[in-house]
Amino acid sequence: MNELSVAIASRRLFPAVKAKGPECEIVAAGVSCRQPIAHGTGRRARHPAERGPGRGPAVILG
């Protein structure tokens, strides 16, 4: 990630992901969202197709 991407994601995206507990799965459709989430928060964001039915709570991002 470049400095601008980190600065933008640090304003709202990273804090929102970090505020969710480990029981909450992070879901993002695009690689351009999943990679920064992993680098900036240490959390793995899954593609919606990876999320099976009947799973626990999730945060779904664009």
N, CA and C atoms as an extended XYZ file, in Angstrom:
186
Properties=species:S:1:pos:R:3:atomname:S:1:resname:S:1:resid:I:1 pbc="F F F"
N         0.838       -1.179        0.000 N   MET     1
C         0.000        0.000        0.000 CA  MET     1
C         0.881        1.240        0.000 C   MET     1
N         0.427        2.241       -0.708 N   ASN     2
C         1.174        3.486       -0.693 CA  ASN     2
C         0.687        4.381        0.452 C   ASN     2
N         1.397        5.446        0.703 N   GLU     3
C         1.088        6.324        1.844 CA  GLU     3
C        -0.319        6.909        1.771 C   GLU     3
N        -0.739        7.293        0.579 N   LEU     4
C        -2.065        7.880        0.431 CA  LEU     4
C        -3.152        6.861        0.767 C   LEU     4
N        -3.007        5.641        0.274 N   SER     5
C        -3.983        4.593        0.572 CA  SER     5
C        -4.067        4.313        2.068 C   SER     5
N        -2.934        4.259        2.726 N   VAL     6
C        -2.900        4.029        4.169 CA  VAL     6
C        -3.576        5.173        4.910 C   VAL     6
N        -3.283        6.402        4.491 N   ALA     7
C        -3.877        7.569        5.146 CA  ALA     7
C        -5.396        7.561        5.005 C   ALA     7
N        -5.887        7.244        3.828 N   ILE     8
C        -7.334        7.222        3.597 CA  ILE     8
C        -7.987        6.094        4.395 C   ILE     8
N        -7.429        4.900        4.315 N   ALA     9
C        -8.006        3.750        5.025 CA  ALA     9
C        -7.926        3.917        6.536 C   ALA     9
N        -6.939        4.625        7.022 N   SER    10
C        -6.771        4.822        8.464 CA  SER    10
C        -7.833        5.733        9.056 C   SER    10
N        -8.502        6.495        8.225 N   ARG    11
C        -9.519        7.424        8.730 CA  ARG    11
C       -10.788        6.702        9.158 C   ARG    11
N       -11.270        5.750        8.336 N   ARG    12
C       -12.537        5.091        8.671 CA  ARG    12
C       -12.497        3.578        8.536 C   ARG    12
N       -11.872        3.080        7.478 N   LEU    13
C       -11.913        1.639        7.219 CA  LEU    13
C       -11.220        0.839        8.309 C   LEU    13
N        -9.957        1.142        8.586 N   PHE    14
C        -9.218        0.369        9.582 CA  PHE    14
C        -9.866        0.438       10.963 C   PHE    14
N       -10.266        1.624       11.448 N   PRO    15
C       -10.921        1.663       12.755 CA  PRO    15
C       -12.217        0.852       12.796 C   PRO    15
N       -12.989        0.867       11.715 N   ALA    16
C       -14.240        0.099       11.687 CA  ALA    16
C       -13.969       -1.397       11.771 C   ALA    16
N       -12.959       -1.855       11.044 N   VAL    17
C       -12.615       -3.284       11.074 CA  VAL    17
C       -12.067       -3.666       12.446 C   VAL    17
N       -11.189       -2.839       12.990 N   LYS    18
C       -10.587       -3.132       14.296 CA  LYS    18
C       -11.609       -3.114       15.425 C   LYS    18
N       -12.702       -2.354       15.259 N   ALA    19
C       -13.728       -2.256       16.300 CA  ALA    19
C       -14.560       -3.533       16.412 C   ALA    19
N       -14.554       -4.343       15.379 N   LYS    20
C       -15.327       -5.583       15.401 CA  LYS    20
C       -14.530       -6.687       16.068 C   LYS    20
N       -15.202       -7.476       16.862 N   GLY    21
C       -14.552       -8.569       17.570 CA  GLY    21
C       -14.192       -9.709       16.639 C   GLY    21
N       -13.416      -10.655       17.136 N   PRO    22
C       -12.976      -11.774       16.306 CA  PRO    22
C       -14.120      -12.672       15.846 C   PRO    22
N       -15.276      -12.600       16.518 N   GLU    23
C       -16.421      -13.414       16.107 CA  GLU    23
C       -17.098      -12.858       14.856 C   GLU    23
N       -16.752      -11.640       14.477 N   CYS    24
C       -17.349      -10.985       13.323 CA  CYS    24
C       -16.439      -11.172       12.112 C   CYS    24
N       -16.989      -11.772       11.080 N   GLU    25
C       -16.221      -12.018        9.863 CA  GLU    25
C       -16.253      -10.770        8.975 C   GLU    25
N       -15.124      -10.429        8.394 N   ILE    26
C       -15.021       -9.287        7.499 CA  ILE    26
C       -15.149       -9.805        6.069 C   ILE    26
N       -16.062       -9.215        5.301 N   VAL    27
C       -16.327       -9.660        3.936 CA  VAL    27
C       -16.193       -8.462        2.996 C   VAL    27
N       -15.400       -8.613        1.948 N   ALA    28
C       -15.209       -7.551        0.961 CA  ALA    28
C       -15.084       -8.184       -0.419 C   ALA    28
N       -15.804       -7.638       -1.371 N   ALA    29
C       -15.845       -8.239       -2.704 CA  ALA    29
C       -14.542       -8.055       -3.489 C   ALA    29
N       -13.899       -6.911       -3.350 N   GLY    30
C       -12.743       -6.625       -4.198 CA  GLY    30
C       -11.402       -6.879       -3.541 C   GLY    30
N       -10.455       -7.308       -4.345 N   VAL    31
C        -9.081       -7.486       -3.868 CA  VAL    31
C        -8.535       -6.157       -3.367 C   VAL    31
N        -8.948       -5.069       -4.023 N   SER    32
C        -8.463       -3.743       -3.630 CA  SER    32
C        -8.959       -3.348       -2.248 C   SER    32
N        -9.933       -4.034       -1.713 N   CYS    33
C       -10.378       -3.830       -0.326 CA  CYS    33
C        -9.754       -4.863        0.612 C   CYS    33
N        -9.725       -6.115        0.174 N   ARG    34
C        -9.238       -7.192        1.043 CA  ARG    34
C        -7.763       -7.046        1.396 C   ARG    34
N        -6.921       -6.704        0.428 N   GLN    35
C        -5.490       -6.586        0.702 CA  GLN    35
C        -5.169       -5.469        1.700 C   GLN    35
N        -5.711       -4.261        1.525 N   PRO    36
C        -5.439       -3.222        2.517 CA  PRO    36
C        -5.944       -3.587        3.920 C   PRO    36
N        -7.090       -4.252        4.001 N   ILE    37
C        -7.613       -4.671        5.302 CA  ILE    37
C        -6.619       -5.617        5.967 C   ILE    37
N        -6.101       -6.558        5.222 N   ALA    38
C        -5.119       -7.498        5.782 CA  ALA    38
C        -3.851       -6.777        6.224 C   ALA    38
N        -3.345       -5.885        5.391 N   HIS    39
C        -2.104       -5.179        5.726 CA  HIS    39
C        -2.287       -4.182        6.858 C   HIS    39
N        -3.430       -3.510        6.898 N   GLY    40
C        -3.630       -2.445        7.874 CA  GLY    40
C        -4.194       -2.876        9.207 C   GLY    40
N        -4.823       -4.070        9.237 N   THR    41
C        -5.470       -4.504       10.488 CA  THR    41
C        -5.031       -5.873       10.970 C   THR    41
N        -4.409       -6.638       10.085 N   GLY    42
C        -4.047       -8.003       10.453 CA  GLY    42
C        -5.220       -8.972       10.372 C   GLY    42
N        -6.379       -8.483        9.934 N   ARG    43
C        -7.566       -9.331        9.796 CA  ARG    43
C        -7.702       -9.793        8.351 C   ARG    43
N        -8.175      -11.005        8.156 N   ARG    44
C        -8.405      -11.510        6.804 CA  ARG    44
C        -9.836      -11.184        6.409 C   ARG    44
N        -9.996      -10.507        5.296 N   ALA    45
C       -11.314      -10.259        4.736 CA  ALA    45
C       -11.571      -11.311        3.670 C   ALA    45
N       -12.718      -11.919        3.720 N   ARG    46
C       -13.069      -12.959        2.756 CA  ARG    46
C       -13.920      -12.395        1.622 C   ARG    46
N       -13.874      -13.076        0.489 N   HIS    47
C       -14.751      -12.744       -0.630 CA  HIS    47
C       -16.145      -13.266       -0.269 C   HIS    47
N       -17.215      -12.574       -0.716 N   PRO    48
C       -18.563      -13.043       -0.396 CA  PRO    48
C       -18.823      -14.501       -0.790 C   PRO    48
N       -18.185      -14.972       -1.854 N   ALA    49
C       -18.374      -16.364       -2.277 CA  ALA    49
C       -17.783      -17.354       -1.284 C   ALA    49
N       -16.854      -16.919       -0.440 N   GLU    50
C       -16.241      -17.791        0.560 CA  GLU    50
C       -17.107      -17.944        1.804 C   GLU    50
N       -18.092      -17.079        1.948 N   ARG    51
C       -18.941      -17.081        3.130 CA  ARG    51
C       -20.105      -18.021        2.908 C   ARG    51
N       -20.148      -19.089        3.681 N   GLY    52
C       -21.224      -20.064        3.550 CA  GLY    52
C       -22.481      -19.628        4.281 C   GLY    52
N       -23.592      -20.292        4.026 N   PRO    53
C       -24.844      -19.959        4.699 CA  PRO    53
C       -24.798      -20.316        6.182 C   PRO    53
N       -25.566      -19.588        6.973 N   GLY    54
C       -25.667      -19.888        8.393 CA  GLY    54
C       -24.472      -19.485        9.230 C   GLY    54
N       -23.636      -18.618        8.713 N   ARG    55
C       -22.454      -18.170        9.454 CA  ARG    55
C       -22.856      -17.104       10.459 C   ARG    55
N       -21.963      -16.764       11.346 N   GLY    56
C       -22.206      -15.738       12.365 CA  GLY    56
C       -22.230      -14.338       11.781 C   GLY    56
N       -22.087      -13.334       12.634 N   PRO    57
C       -22.157      -11.953       12.173 CA  PRO    57
C       -21.009      -11.593       11.218 C   PRO    57
N       -21.299      -10.636       10.349 N   ALA    58
C       -20.295      -10.224        9.367 CA  ALA    58
C       -20.428       -8.735        9.096 C   ALA    58
N       -19.319       -8.139        8.688 N   VAL    59
C       -19.301       -6.782        8.172 CA  VAL    59
C       -19.047       -6.933        6.682 C   VAL    59
N       -19.964       -6.476        5.870 N   ILE    60
C       -19.848       -6.599        4.422 CA  ILE    60
C       -19.430       -5.248        3.855 C   ILE    60
N       -18.310       -5.221        3.168 N   LEU    61
C       -17.780       -3.990        2.582 CA  LEU    61
C       -17.848       -4.073        1.071 C   LEU    61
N       -18.277       -2.973        0.450 N   GLY    62
C       -18.358       -2.791       -0.999 CA  GLY    62
C       -17.887       -3.929       -1.766 C   GLY    62
